Amino acid sequence: MAMAPTAEALTYYSVAPGQRVNVRSGPGTNYTVVRVLPVGAKVTISCQSPGTTVTGPYGTTNVWDNIGNGEYVSDAYVNTGSDGYVRPRCS
């Protein structure tokens, strides 16, 4: 029987310092902005998808992080410590 994930199992990633980051409805800049993360936000990433290439504080990437149901942010603004995928691909 699979155990439900606990709060301790979640990894929180910091958003780039001093940045208010747009959260979009899909993995790209052509999707609508659904909300804006405040300066100093931390996010959990459930999965990652390829999308629009964005240049930000952490480089240039086409990786988008799914941080909630229908909520994506460019990985260029999230300090994951990697230029590649750190979570499974979104299906």
N, CA, C and O atoms as a Tinker XYZ file with bonds, in Angstrom:
   364  protein
     1  N      0.854000   -1.182000    0.000000    73     2
     2  CA     0.000000    0.000000    0.000000    64     1     3
     3  C      0.897000    1.241000    0.000000    63     2     4     5
     4  O      1.802000    1.364000    0.826000    81     3
     5  N      0.638000    2.146000   -0.925000    73     3     6
     6  CA     1.443000    3.362000   -1.048000    64     5     7
     7  C      1.116000    4.328000    0.082000    63     6     8     9
     8  O     -0.043000    4.506000    0.459000    81     7
     9  N      2.149000    4.936000    0.601000    73     7    10
    10  CA     1.953000    5.924000    1.654000    64     9    11
    11  C      1.667000    7.287000    1.024000    63    10    12    13
    12  O      2.251000    7.643000    0.000000    81    11
    13  N      0.786000    8.024000    1.631000    73    11    14
    14  CA     0.512000    9.383000    1.148000    64    13    15
    15  C      1.735000   10.244000    1.409000    63    14    16    17
    16  O      2.386000   10.095000    2.443000    81    15
    17  N      2.063000   11.156000    0.473000    73    15    18
    18  CA     3.226000   12.018000    0.719000    64    17    19
    19  C      2.989000   12.910000    1.934000    63    18    20    21
    20  O      1.881000   13.394000    2.163000    81    19
    21  N      4.035000   13.112000    2.692000    73    19    22
    22  CA     3.937000   13.979000    3.861000    64    21    23
    23  C      4.570000   15.325000    3.539000    63    22    24    25
    24  O      5.280000   15.458000    2.543000    81    23
    25  N      4.321000   16.297000    4.357000    73    23    26
    26  CA     4.883000   17.630000    4.145000    64    25    27
    27  C      6.410000   17.568000    4.114000    63    26    28    29
    28  O      7.057000   18.315000    3.380000    81    27
    29  N      6.972000   16.669000    4.919000    73    27    30
    30  CA     8.431000   16.558000    4.966000    64    29    31
    31  C      8.996000   16.054000    3.639000    63    30    32    33
    32  O     10.151000   16.331000    3.314000    81    31
    33  N      8.196000   15.318000    2.873000    73    31    34
    34  CA     8.670000   14.734000    1.618000    64    33    35
    35  C      8.718000   15.769000    0.493000    63    34    36    37
    36  O      9.368000   15.542000   -0.528000    81    35
    37  N      8.049000   16.881000    0.668000    73    35    38
    38  CA     8.026000   17.895000   -0.377000    64    37    39
    39  C      9.309000   18.718000   -0.366000    63    38    40    41
    40  O      9.830000   19.071000    0.692000    81    39
    41  N      9.801000   19.012000   -1.551000    73    39    42
    42  CA    10.970000   19.873000   -1.680000    64    41    43
    43  C     10.494000   21.248000   -2.115000    63    42    44    45
    44  O      9.750000   21.377000   -3.087000    81    43
    45  N     10.922000   22.270000   -1.396000    73    43    46
    46  CA    10.562000   23.641000   -1.736000    64    45    47
    47  C     11.738000   24.303000   -2.444000    63    46    48    49
    48  O     12.877000   24.231000   -1.981000    81    47
    49  N     11.450000   24.944000   -3.565000    73    47    50
    50  CA    12.476000   25.635000   -4.345000    64    49    51
    51  C     12.220000   27.133000   -4.262000    63    50    52    53
    52  O     11.075000   27.579000   -4.338000    81    51
    53  N     13.285000   27.903000   -4.106000    73    51    54
    54  CA    13.161000   29.356000   -4.008000    64    53    55
    55  C     13.024000   29.979000   -5.388000    63    54    56    57
    56  O     13.691000   29.580000   -6.342000    81    55
    57  N     12.143000   30.967000   -5.468000    73    55    58
    58  CA    12.024000   31.777000   -6.671000    64    57    59
    59  C     13.140000   32.819000   -6.612000    63    58    60    61
    60  O     13.544000   33.238000   -5.527000    81    59
    61  N     13.637000   33.236000   -7.776000    73    59    62
    62  CA    14.757000   34.176000   -7.856000    64    61    63
    63  C     14.531000   35.391000   -6.951000    63    62    64    65
    64  O     13.440000   35.961000   -6.937000    81    63
    65  N     15.561000   35.785000   -6.196000    73    63    66
    66  CA    15.425000   36.922000   -5.265000    64    65    67
    67  C     14.981000   38.191000   -5.986000    63    66    68    69
    68  O     15.461000   38.502000   -7.076000    81    67
    69  N     14.069000   38.909000   -5.368000    73    67    70
    70  CA    13.623000   40.187000   -5.909000    64    69    71
    71  C     12.680000   40.089000   -7.095000    63    70    72    73
    72  O     12.339000   41.102000   -7.705000    81    71
    73  N     12.255000   38.873000   -7.425000    73    71    74
    74  CA    11.393000   38.682000   -8.602000    64    73    75
    75  C      9.953000   38.391000   -8.194000    63    74    76    77
    76  O      9.698000   37.599000   -7.287000    81    75
    77  N      9.023000   39.040000   -8.873000    73    75    78
    78  CA     7.608000   38.662000   -8.800000    64    77    79
    79  C      7.354000   37.886000  -10.086000    63    78    80    81
    80  O      7.449000   38.447000  -11.178000    81    79
    81  N      7.034000   36.616000   -9.967000    73    79    82
    82  CA     6.994000   35.727000  -11.129000    64    81    83
    83  C      5.558000   35.416000  -11.534000    63    82    84    85
    84  O      4.722000   35.050000  -10.708000    81    83
    85  N      5.295000   35.574000  -12.840000    73    83    86
    86  CA     3.975000   35.232000  -13.377000    64    85    87
    87  C      3.761000   33.726000  -13.338000    63    86    88    89
    88  O      4.625000   32.952000  -13.748000    81    87
    89  N      2.595000   33.323000  -12.837000    73    87    90
    90  CA     2.175000   31.927000  -12.872000    64    89    91
    91  C      1.183000   31.805000  -14.021000    63    90    92    93
    92  O      0.192000   32.534000  -14.066000    81    91
    93  N      1.441000   30.898000  -14.942000    73    91    94
    94  CA     0.621000   30.774000  -16.147000    64    93    95
    95  C     -0.179000   29.482000  -16.138000    63    94    96    97
    96  O      0.136000   28.542000  -15.408000    81    95
    97  N     -1.224000   29.452000  -16.967000    73    95    98
    98  CA    -2.133000   28.305000  -17.000000    64    97    99
    99  C     -1.547000   27.108000  -17.744000    63    98   100   101
   100  O     -2.117000   26.017000  -17.709000    81    99
   101  N     -0.411000   27.302000  -18.419000    73    99   102
   102  CA     0.251000   26.211000  -19.132000    64   101   103
   103  C      1.722000   26.538000  -19.293000    63   102   104   105
   104  O      2.175000   27.605000  -18.878000    81   103
   105  N      2.482000   25.607000  -19.905000    73   103   106
   106  CA     3.940000   25.755000  -19.980000    64   105   107
   107  C      4.412000   26.672000  -21.107000    63   106   108   109
   108  O      5.089000   26.227000  -22.034000    81   107
   109  N      4.054000   27.943000  -21.021000    73   107   110
   110  CA     4.524000   28.879000  -22.035000    64   109   111
   111  C      4.013000   30.281000  -21.808000    63   110   112   113
   112  O      3.029000   30.498000  -21.100000    81   111
   113  N      4.707000   31.245000  -22.431000    73   111   114
   114  CA     4.343000   32.650000  -22.264000    64   113   115
   115  C      3.058000   33.003000  -22.998000    63   114   116   117
   116  O      2.501000   34.079000  -22.782000    81   115
   117  N      2.575000   32.106000  -23.868000    73   115   118
   118  CA     1.316000   32.343000  -24.576000    64   117   119
   119  C      0.097000   31.969000  -23.736000    63   118   120   121
   120  O     -1.034000   32.245000  -24.136000    81   119
   121  N      0.313000   31.346000  -22.581000    73   119   122
   122  CA    -0.796000   30.999000  -21.683000    64   121   123
   123  C     -1.131000   32.195000  -20.796000    63   122   124   125
   124  O     -0.289000   33.063000  -20.563000    81   123
   125  N     -2.367000   32.230000  -20.306000    73   123   126
   126  CA    -2.797000   33.354000  -19.481000    64   125   127
   127  C     -2.122000   33.323000  -18.105000    63   126   128   129
   128  O     -1.810000   32.258000  -17.572000    81   127
   129  N     -1.906000   34.514000  -17.547000    73   127   130
   130  CA    -1.374000   34.640000  -16.195000    64   129   131
   131  C     -2.529000   34.402000  -15.226000    63   130   132   133
   132  O     -3.543000   35.098000  -15.281000    81   131
   133  N     -2.374000   33.415000  -14.335000    73   131   134
   134  CA    -3.436000   33.096000  -13.380000    64   133   135
   135  C     -3.210000   33.745000  -12.021000    63   134   136   137
   136  O     -4.157000   33.974000  -11.269000    81   135
   137  N     -1.940000   34.043000  -11.708000    73   135   138
   138  CA    -1.594000   34.765000  -10.485000    64   137   139
   139  C     -0.129000   35.156000  -10.575000    63   138   140   141
   140  O      0.560000   34.784000  -11.525000    81   139
   141  N      0.349000   35.904000   -9.591000    73   139   142
   142  CA     1.749000   36.327000   -9.557000    64   141   143
   143  C      2.329000   35.899000   -8.213000    63   142   144   145
   144  O      1.748000   36.174000   -7.163000    81   143
   145  N      3.481000   35.225000   -8.252000    73   143   146
   146  CA     4.144000   34.845000   -7.009000    64   145   147
   147  C      4.784000   36.078000   -6.392000    63   146   148   149
   148  O      5.397000   36.871000   -7.107000    81   147
   149  N      4.658000   36.256000   -5.088000    73   147   150
   150  CA     5.288000   37.409000   -4.444000    64   149   151
   151  C      6.801000   37.231000   -4.353000    63   150   152   153
   152  O      7.313000   36.119000   -4.481000    81   151
   153  N      7.504000   38.331000   -4.133000    73   151   154
   154  CA     8.951000   38.290000   -3.903000    64   153   155
   155  C      9.216000   37.363000   -2.714000    63   154   156   157
   156  O      8.533000   37.437000   -1.693000    81   155
   157  N     10.214000   36.492000   -2.860000    73   155   158
   158  CA    10.584000   35.589000   -1.766000    64   157   159
   159  C      9.789000   34.307000   -1.702000    63   158   160   161
   160  O      9.916000   33.553000   -0.737000    81   159
   161  N      8.966000   34.037000   -2.711000    73   159   162
   162  CA     8.130000   32.838000   -2.700000    64   161   163
   163  C      8.969000   31.571000   -2.809000    63   162   164   165
   164  O     10.063000   31.578000   -3.372000    81   163
   165  N      8.438000   30.493000   -2.264000    73   163   166
   166  CA     8.988000   29.156000   -2.450000    64   165   167
   167  C      7.884000   28.302000   -3.059000    63   166   168   169
   168  O      6.709000   28.457000   -2.729000    81   167
   169  N      8.283000   27.394000   -3.957000    73   167   170
   170  CA     7.293000   26.566000   -4.644000    64   169   171
   171  C      7.687000   25.095000   -4.562000    63   170   172   173
   172  O      8.863000   24.760000   -4.421000    81   171
   173  N      6.679000   24.222000   -4.653000    73   171   174
   174  CA     6.931000   22.799000   -4.840000    64   173   175
   175  C      6.659000   22.508000   -6.306000    63   174   176   177
   176  O      5.782000   23.124000   -6.913000    81   175
   177  N      7.404000   21.576000   -6.873000    73   175   178
   178  CA     7.255000   21.225000   -8.286000    64   177   179
   179  C      6.738000   19.796000   -8.356000    63   178   180   181
   180  O      7.408000   18.863000   -7.912000    81   179
   181  N      5.528000   19.626000   -8.921000    73   179   182
   182  CA     4.987000   18.273000   -9.017000    64   181   183
   183  C      5.508000   17.558000  -10.257000    63   182   184   185
   184  O      5.736000   16.348000  -10.233000    81   183
   185  N      5.699000   18.315000  -11.351000    73   183   186
   186  CA     6.240000   17.745000  -12.576000    64   185   187
   187  C      6.725000   18.897000  -13.444000    63   186   188   189
   188  O      6.494000   20.063000  -13.126000    81   187
   189  N      7.402000   18.563000  -14.547000    73   187   190
   190  CA     7.956000   19.598000  -15.422000    64   189   191
   191  C      7.612000   19.286000  -16.873000    63   190   192   193
   192  O      7.488000   18.122000  -17.256000    81   191
   193  N      7.457000   20.346000  -17.683000    73   191   194
   194  CA     7.094000   20.205000  -19.095000    64   193   195
   195  C      7.961000   21.102000  -19.959000    63   194   196   197
   196  O      8.398000   22.163000  -19.514000    81   195
   197  N      8.213000   20.679000  -21.200000    73   195   198
   198  CA     8.852000   21.594000  -22.145000    64   197   199
   199  C      7.846000   22.636000  -22.615000    63   198   200   201
   200  O      6.653000   22.347000  -22.708000    81   199
   201  N      8.308000   23.829000  -22.909000    73   199   202
   202  CA     7.421000   24.892000  -23.377000    64   201   203
   203  C      8.226000   26.016000  -23.983000    63   202   204   205
   204  O      9.307000   25.796000  -24.529000    81   203
   205  N      7.694000   27.226000  -23.885000    73   203   206
   206  CA     8.362000   28.407000  -24.418000    64   205   207
   207  C      9.736000   28.584000  -23.769000    63   206   208   209
   208  O      9.868000   28.431000  -22.554000    81   207
   209  N     10.748000   28.901000  -24.556000    73   207   210
   210  CA    12.078000   29.188000  -24.021000    64   209   211
   211  C     12.078000   30.584000  -23.396000    63   210   212   213
   212  O     11.649000   31.559000  -24.013000    81   211
   213  N     12.573000   30.654000  -22.151000    73   211   214
   214  CA    12.595000   31.895000  -21.389000    64   213   215
   215  C     13.999000   32.095000  -20.831000    63   214   216   217
   216  O     14.655000   31.137000  -20.420000    81   215
   217  N     14.456000   33.351000  -20.818000    73   215   218
   218  CA    15.718000   33.696000  -20.173000    64   217   219
   219  C     15.406000   34.431000  -18.867000    63   218   220   221
   220  O     14.639000   35.394000  -18.853000    81   219
   221  N     16.006000   33.969000  -17.784000    73   219   222
   222  CA    15.772000   34.574000  -16.479000    64   221   223
   223  C     17.040000   34.517000  -15.650000    63   222   224   225
   224  O     18.118000   34.240000  -16.176000    81   223
   225  N     16.916000   34.780000  -14.349000    73   223   226
   226  CA    18.080000   34.824000  -13.460000    64   225   227
   227  C     18.878000   33.516000  -13.430000    63   226   228   229
   228  O     20.078000   33.531000  -13.159000    81   227
   229  N     18.216000   32.381000  -13.709000    73   227   230
   230  CA    18.896000   31.086000  -13.659000    64   229   231
   231  C     19.158000   30.525000  -15.044000    63   230   232   233
   232  O     19.232000   29.309000  -15.220000    81   231
   233  N     19.302000   31.410000  -16.038000    73   231   234
   234  CA    19.681000   30.963000  -17.369000    64   233   235
   235  C     18.533000   30.960000  -18.354000    63   234   236   237
   236  O     17.463000   31.513000  -18.100000    81   235
   237  N     18.783000   30.321000  -19.491000    73   235   238
   238  CA    17.794000   30.211000  -20.559000    64   237   239
   239  C     17.344000   28.761000  -20.642000    63   238   240   241
   240  O     18.173000   27.857000  -20.744000    81   239
   241  N     16.039000   28.535000  -20.600000    73   239   242
   242  CA    15.515000   27.166000  -20.579000    64   241   243
   243  C     14.126000   27.125000  -21.194000    63   242   244   245
   244  O     13.418000   28.131000  -21.238000    81   243
   245  N     13.749000   25.935000  -21.671000    73   243   246
   246  CA    12.372000   25.711000  -22.125000    64   245   247
   247  C     11.615000   24.840000  -21.121000    63   246   248   249
   248  O     10.511000   24.376000  -21.407000    81   247
   249  N     12.214000   24.618000  -19.936000    73   247   250
   250  CA    11.569000   23.808000  -18.904000    64   249   251
   251  C     10.607000   24.680000  -18.094000    63   250   252   253
   252  O     10.964000   25.767000  -17.639000    81   251
   253  N      9.383000   24.182000  -17.926000    73   251   254
   254  CA     8.371000   24.859000  -17.112000    64   253   255
   255  C      7.996000   23.957000  -15.956000    63   254   256   257
   256  O      7.809000   22.753000  -16.127000    81   255
   257  N      7.887000   24.555000  -14.764000    73   255   258
   258  CA     7.596000   23.820000  -13.536000    64   257   259
   259  C      6.113000   23.895000  -13.214000    63   258   260   261
   260  O      5.537000   24.981000  -13.154000    81   259
   261  N      5.493000   22.725000  -13.006000    73   259   262
   262  CA     4.094000   22.681000  -12.586000    64   261   263
   263  C      4.067000   22.811000  -11.073000    63   262   264   265
   264  O      4.549000   21.930000  -10.362000    81   263
   265  N      3.497000   23.925000  -10.572000    73   263   266
   266  CA     3.511000   24.188000   -9.121000    64   265   267
   267  C      2.129000   24.031000   -8.500000    63   266   268   269
   268  O      1.954000   24.253000   -7.302000    81   267
   269  N      1.152000   23.651000   -9.312000    73   267   270
   270  CA    -0.209000   23.457000   -8.825000    64   269   271
   271  C     -1.092000   23.090000   -9.989000    63   270   272   273
   272  O     -0.633000   23.051000  -11.131000    81   271
   273  N     -2.349000   22.821000   -9.721000    73   271   274
   274  CA    -3.278000   22.431000  -10.767000    64   273   275
   275  C     -3.440000   23.577000  -11.765000    63   274   276   277
   276  O     -4.022000   24.610000  -11.433000    81   275
   277  N     -2.930000   23.401000  -12.983000    73   275   278
   278  CA    -3.023000   24.448000  -13.993000    64   277   279
   279  C     -2.155000   25.656000  -13.701000    63   278   280   281
   280  O     -2.474000   26.766000  -14.127000    81   279
   281  N     -1.043000   25.453000  -12.966000    73   279   282
   282  CA    -0.154000   26.560000  -12.606000    64   281   283
   283  C      1.282000   26.204000  -12.968000    63   282   284   285
   284  O      1.857000   25.246000  -12.452000    81   283
   285  N      1.853000   27.014000  -13.882000    73   283   286
   286  CA     3.213000   26.777000  -14.364000    64   285   287
   287  C      4.052000   28.045000  -14.234000    63   286   288   289
   288  O      3.560000   29.154000  -14.445000    81   287
   289  N      5.334000   27.863000  -13.881000    73   287   290
   290  CA     6.295000   28.966000  -13.896000    64   289   291
   291  C      7.529000   28.499000  -14.665000    63   290   292   293
   292  O      7.868000   27.316000  -14.660000    81   291
   293  N      8.190000   29.442000  -15.321000    73   291   294
   294  CA     9.409000   29.094000  -16.040000    64   293   295
   295  C     10.497000   28.691000  -15.056000    63   294   296   297
   296  O     10.702000   29.345000  -14.034000    81   295
   297  N     11.195000   27.601000  -15.379000    73   295   298
   298  CA    12.291000   27.127000  -14.532000    64   297   299
   299  C     13.449000   28.128000  -14.494000    63   298   300   301
   300  O     14.315000   28.037000  -13.625000    81   299
   301  N     13.468000   29.085000  -15.436000    73   299   302
   302  CA    14.506000   30.121000  -15.441000    64   301   303
   303  C     14.402000   31.030000  -14.211000    63   302   304   305
   304  O     15.339000   31.764000  -13.900000    81   303
   305  N     13.264000   30.978000  -13.517000    73   303   306
   306  CA    13.041000   31.811000  -12.325000    64   305   307
   307  C     13.007000   30.999000  -11.031000    63   306   308   309
   308  O     12.724000   31.553000   -9.969000    81   307
   309  N     13.290000   29.694000  -11.101000    73   307   310
   310  CA    13.232000   28.836000   -9.921000    64   309   311
   311  C     14.607000   28.208000   -9.699000    63   310   312   313
   312  O     15.194000   27.638000  -10.619000    81   311
   313  N     15.109000   28.318000   -8.474000    73   311   314
   314  CA    16.437000   27.803000   -8.152000    64   313   315
   315  C     16.364000   26.314000   -7.838000    63   314   316   317
   316  O     16.249000   25.918000   -6.678000    81   315
   317  N     16.433000   25.483000   -8.898000    73   315   318
   318  CA    16.396000   24.030000   -8.709000    64   317   319
   319  C     17.795000   23.435000   -8.609000    63   318   320   321
   320  O     17.944000   22.259000   -8.278000    81   319
   321  N     18.832000   24.245000   -8.895000    73   319   322
   322  CA    20.193000   23.741000   -8.863000    64   321   323
   323  C     20.560000   22.953000  -10.106000    63   322   324   325
   324  O     21.614000   22.319000  -10.151000    81   323
   325  N     19.685000   22.987000  -11.134000    73   323   326
   326  CA    19.930000   22.219000  -12.353000    64   325   327
   327  C     19.388000   22.977000  -13.548000    63   326   328   329
   328  O     18.406000   23.711000  -13.434000    81   327
   329  N     20.035000   22.799000  -14.709000    73   327   330
   330  CA    19.503000   23.366000  -15.950000    64   329   331
   331  C     18.534000   22.395000  -16.611000    63   330   332   333
   332  O     17.868000   22.741000  -17.587000    81   331
   333  N     18.459000   21.186000  -16.079000    73   331   334
   334  CA    17.597000   20.164000  -16.683000    64   333   335
   335  C     16.405000   19.850000  -15.802000    63   334   336   337
   336  O     16.005000   20.634000  -14.941000    81   335
   337  N     15.860000   18.682000  -16.049000    73   335   338
   338  CA    14.670000   18.251000  -15.306000    64   337   339
   339  C     15.079000   17.705000  -13.934000    63   338   340   341
   340  O     16.007000   16.904000  -13.823000    81   339
   341  N     14.375000   18.150000  -12.897000    73   339   342
   342  CA    14.621000   17.650000  -11.545000    64   341   343
   343  C     13.419000   16.867000  -11.023000    63   342   344   345
   344  O     13.485000   16.255000   -9.957000    81   343
   345  N     12.319000   16.889000  -11.779000    73   343   346
   346  CA    11.091000   16.170000  -11.416000    64   345   347
   347  C     10.616000   15.427000  -12.668000    63   346   348   349
   348  O     11.097000   15.703000  -13.767000    81   347
   349  N      9.682000   14.493000  -12.513000    73   347   350
   350  CA     9.187000   13.761000  -13.685000    64   349   351
   351  C      8.523000   14.696000  -14.696000    63   350   352   353
   352  O      8.069000   15.785000  -14.344000    81   351
   353  N      8.472000   14.264000  -15.942000    73   351   354
   354  CA     7.737000   15.014000  -16.965000    64   353   355
   355  C      6.240000   14.932000  -16.674000    63   354   356   357
   356  O      5.732000   13.892000  -16.254000    81   355
   357  N      5.543000   16.049000  -16.905000    73   355   358
   358  CA     4.087000   16.055000  -16.753000    64   357   359
   359  C      3.497000   15.198000  -17.883000    63   358   360   361
   360  O      3.986000   15.223000  -19.013000    81   359
   361  N      2.447000   14.446000  -17.562000    73   359   362
   362  CA     1.845000   13.603000  -18.608000    64   361   363
   363  C      0.703000   14.309000  -19.293000    63   362   364
   364  O      0.083000   13.748000  -20.197000    81   363
